Amino acid sequence: MTDKTLTRRGFIGATAVAIPVTAILASRTAAAQAQKALPHLDPADPVAKALNYHLDVTKSDMSKVSGFKAGSDCANCIQIQAASGAFRPCGAFPGKLVAEKGWCSAWAKKPG
């Protein structure tokens, strides 16, 4: 047998690695596509109003907002559900994307 001959053990090993890697890549792609399909949260939405959602804390006068702490925004909130992106899913607003520069009264500091 030469080095170029594919053995049954080698084939099974390669397949065992390829299948999970393919599944992971496919699920990430599907999640990214699903995220793009979700609508952005409208600040006029009744739930957004109830939770005092602001689209961009850098453009809002947050000094008058009860509970707001300087430096807090959706990007550093425990409710945010994606690692990066200008708009991301949020546990407080299922089915909607919030702005990473946004803020609402459900904000809680992300650990770490």
Secondary structure by P-SEA (a helix, b strand, c coil): cccccccaaaaaaaaaaaaaaaaaaaaaaaaaaaaaaccccccccaaaaaacccccccccccccccccccccccccccccccccccbbbbcccccbbbbccccccccccccc
